């Protein structure tokens, strides 16, 4: 596990540093996704989770869900193009799971990538620590939060 800002980041996941999203390959070519703990810290307590509908086709760098938090309202942007297969039903009742268990019960969506090379451009768990440190040093998080 990589330790970032006091939070453990699993090494088996893939990370989109720019959008602060994680991706976990599942069986049958699907991928589970969610926000990183840092994204949730910046957003504040999550009050509402609104996913795109099942079957919705999304483009890379476009929204596939909206979250409303105490400090931020915004979109979850996909790192790749695909289709929404399933939304986490628990988040409708308990959106705060995004804050309290972002890598577990707080997952957001299961999607089917359009391209088998969906991992291209994403960071592996082993690379996330150094890349995140550089991202913080650049002040990129301030641009995203502001």
Secondary structure, DSSP 8 states (H G I E B T S, - for coil): -EEETTEEE-TTSEEETTTTEEEEE-GGGEEEEEE-HHHHHHH-SEEEEEE--TT-EE-TTSEEEEEEESS-EEEEE-SS-EEEEEE-THHHH-TTHHHH-TTTTT--EEEEESSTTTTTT-EEHHHHHHHHHHHHHHTHHHHHH-
